[in-house]
Amino acid sequence: MSDFLRRFAQQFATLDKDNLQHLDQLYSHDVHFTDPLHEVQGLVQLRSYFTELYSNVSDLRFDFHGFDQIREGEGYLRWVMSYRHPRLA
């Protein structure tokens, strides 16, 4: 994995409901974020998505298993997300 994506994955994995302001350090204002359930455009929408995501779970973890760096400072990661939700306990 490239150093850029390794650092990104490490910082991404530390996100939680109390430090989502760090999204500004990980993404540009014009981010295009896609996961299996959502597609969001822009940092404002991404922050809203993560705020809702983290507010509804009691535990959330990302296990990274793939990466592709498209060009310097740009790429994508593949992960498995594990979580606990109070209604699914």
URSULDA-V859134 format. One line per field, one symbol per residue. psi: psi as a letter, one per 40 degrees, with the letter a starting at -180 (. if undefined). Layout:
# URSULDA-V859134
psi->???
This chain:
# URSULDA-V859134
psi->hiddddddddddeeiaeefeeeddediidfihhhiddihihiddddddddddddeeieihihhheiihhdihehaiihihhiihhdee.
